[in-house]
Amino acid sequence: MIKYMANRYSVPLGTYQPNSSNIVYIDIEDEQLFIKKSPEGDPLAIHTLSHGKGKLIKNTHHSRDRSKGIAAYMDTVKKSFKDENAIHLFLEELYQRYPRYIRDQLQILQRATKDYEPFIQQALDICTQENLWSANDFHDVVKHLARVEENNVSYSDDEITPVSIPPSLLKQKAELRDIDGYLKILGGA
């Protein structure tokens, strides 16, 4: 990120280098902000100039890790799974269906494997059985499995305190109202 006129603008991942000067140059032309590594160099990033304050102007491509090839990225994701055949099939389907967005699909898949690790193999099995071939489907399934597990937590009898309700409260009946009161509220009659 760089700051300019009370706003933050993104630059591509890997632009910042530790132990370097990390200086960039800015040009403004026709409501466009050009961020360059050198005054005459090619732009690292081009953004529409924001006239607000405190805004984050971000290009989604800037957060993608382009240092890894797709095959290497797939291998990294595969390591999280036990069933190599199932994950290979799933990744091949992703690549066939979303070649243009495969890196995004892999990012979603990788984030889901980190966030819901105990449920990833079961989610993968469900996705392949039900022909759910997207990382978003996988994420939804694994999140659902985690939620179901969370709701199925069992308690031992000594953790549950019994509540006694006086019998007189169990015999009480709710007051009944005349229908005319409801009609008056709803604007009828």
C-alpha positions in Angstrom: 0.0 0.0 0.0 1.0 3.6 -0.5 -0.7 6.6 1.1 -1.7 9.6 -1.1 -4.0 12.5 -0.1 -5.5 10.7 2.9 -6.2 7.5 0.9 -4.4 4.2 0.5 -3.7 2.6 -2.9 -2.6 -1.0 -3.5 0.5 -2.1 -5.3 1.2 -5.7 -6.5 2.2 -8.3 -3.9 6.0 -8.5 -3.7 6.6 -4.8 -4.5 7.8 -4.1 -0.9 11.2 -5.6 -0.4 12.8 -5.8 3.1 16.2 -4.0 3.3 15.4 -1.9 0.2 14.6 1.7 -0.2 11.0 0.9 -1.3 10.5 4.4 -2.9 7.8 4.8 -5.5 6.9 7.8 -7.7 3.4 9.1 -8.4 2.0 10.7 -11.5 -1.5 12.1 -11.8 -3.0 12.3 -15.3 -6.7 12.6 -16.2 -8.0 11.5 -12.8 -5.6 8.5 -12.9 -3.0 7.8 -10.3 0.1 6.1 -11.7 2.5 4.4 -9.2 6.0 3.8 -10.6 9.2 2.3 -9.3 11.3 5.0 -11.1 10.2 8.4 -12.5 10.4 7.2 -16.2 9.6 3.6 -15.5 6.5 1.5 -16.4 3.6 1.8 -13.9 3.4 -0.8 -11.1 -0.2 0.2 -10.6 -2.8 2.5 -12.1 -5.8 3.5 -10.0 -8.7 6.0 -10.5 -8.0 8.9 -8.2 -10.2 9.0 -5.2 -11.5 12.4 -4.0 -12.7 11.0 -0.7 -10.7 10.5 2.5 -9.8 7.3 4.3 -10.6 5.1 1.3 -8.8 1.9 0.3 -8.5 1.7 -3.4 -7.4 -1.9 -4.3 -6.9 -3.9 -7.4 -7.8 -7.5 -6.7 -4.9 -8.7 -8.8 -2.4 -7.0 -6.4 -3.1 -9.5 -3.6 -2.4 -12.6 -5.8 0.8 -14.4 -5.2 2.2 -14.7 -8.7 5.6 -16.1 -7.6 4.2 -19.6 -7.6 3.1 -21.4 -10.8 -0.3 -23.0 -10.9 1.1 -26.5 -10.7 3.2 -25.6 -7.6 0.2 -24.0 -6.0 -1.9 -27.1 -6.7 0.7 -29.3 -5.1 0.7 -27.0 -2.0 -3.1 -27.4 -1.7 -2.9 -31.2 -2.3 -0.6 -31.6 0.8 -3.5 -30.7 3.1 -5.6 -33.8 2.0 -5.2 -37.5 2.8 -7.0 -38.9 -0.3 -4.6 -37.9 -3.2 -6.9 -39.3 -5.9 -10.0 -37.3 -4.7 -8.1 -34.0 -4.4 -6.4 -34.5 -7.8 -9.8 -35.1 -9.4 -11.2 -32.0 -7.7 -8.3 -29.8 -8.7 -8.5 -31.0 -12.3 -12.2 -30.2 -12.4 -11.5 -26.7 -11.0 -8.8 -26.2 -13.6 -11.1 -27.3 -16.5 -14.1 -25.3 -15.3 -12.3 -22.1 -14.2 -9.0 -21.8 -16.1 -9.1 -18.1 -16.0 -9.8 -18.0 -12.2 -7.9 -21.0 -11.1 -5.6 -19.0 -8.8 -8.6 -17.5 -7.1 -10.2 -21.0 -6.7 -7.0 -22.3 -5.2 -6.8 -19.3 -2.7 -10.4 -20.0 -1.5 -9.6 -23.7 -1.2 -6.4 -23.1 0.7 -8.1 -20.7 3.1 -10.9 -23.2 3.8 -8.3 -26.0 4.5 -6.7 -23.7 7.1 -9.9 -22.5 8.7 -11.7 -25.9 8.8 -8.9 -28.5 8.8 -10.7 -31.3 10.7 -13.5 -31.3 8.1 -11.7 -30.9 4.8 -11.6 -34.6 3.8 -15.3 -35.1 4.5 -16.1 -32.0 2.6 -14.0 -33.1 -0.4 -15.8 -36.5 -0.4 -19.2 -34.7 -0.4 -18.2 -32.4 -3.2 -17.0 -35.2 -5.4 -20.0 -37.3 -4.7 -22.5 -34.5 -5.4 -20.6 -33.0 -8.3 -19.9 -29.7 -6.6 -16.9 -28.5 -8.6 -16.0 -25.1 -7.2 -13.9 -23.8 -4.3 -16.9 -21.8 -3.1 -19.0 -25.0 -2.9 -16.2 -26.7 -1.0 -16.0 -23.7 1.4 -19.7 -23.8 2.0 -19.7 -27.6 2.6 -16.8 -27.5 5.0 -18.2 -24.5 6.8 -21.6 -26.4 7.2 -19.9 -29.5 8.5 -18.1 -27.4 11.1 -21.3 -25.7 12.1 -23.1 -29.0 12.5 -20.3 -30.4 14.6 -20.4 -27.3 16.8 -24.2 -27.7 17.3 -23.8 -31.5 18.1 -21.6 -31.0 21.1 -22.8 -33.4 23.8 -22.8 -32.6 27.5 -22.5 -35.0 30.3 -25.3 -35.2 32.9 -23.2 -33.5 35.6 -22.8 -30.4 33.4 -26.5 -29.9 33.0 -28.3 -28.4 36.0 -31.9 -29.6 36.3 -34.5 -26.8 36.6 -37.6 -27.3 38.6 -40.7 -25.6 37.6 -43.5 -25.1 40.2 -46.6 -27.1 39.1 -48.7 -24.0 39.5 -46.9 -22.3 36.6 -47.4 -25.4 34.4 -51.2 -25.1 34.7 -51.5 -21.4 33.7 -53.2 -20.5 30.4 -52.5 -17.6 28.1 -55.1 -14.8 28.1 -57.4 -14.8 25.1 -58.3 -11.6 23.4 -61.3 -10.7 21.3 -60.8 -10.7 17.5 -62.1 -7.1 17.4 -58.9 -5.8 19.0 -56.7 -7.3 16.3 -59.0 -6.0 13.5 -58.8 -2.5 15.0 -54.9 -2.7 15.0 -54.8 -4.0 11.5 -57.2 -1.3 10.2 -60.1 -3.5 9.5 -63.7 -3.3 10.8 
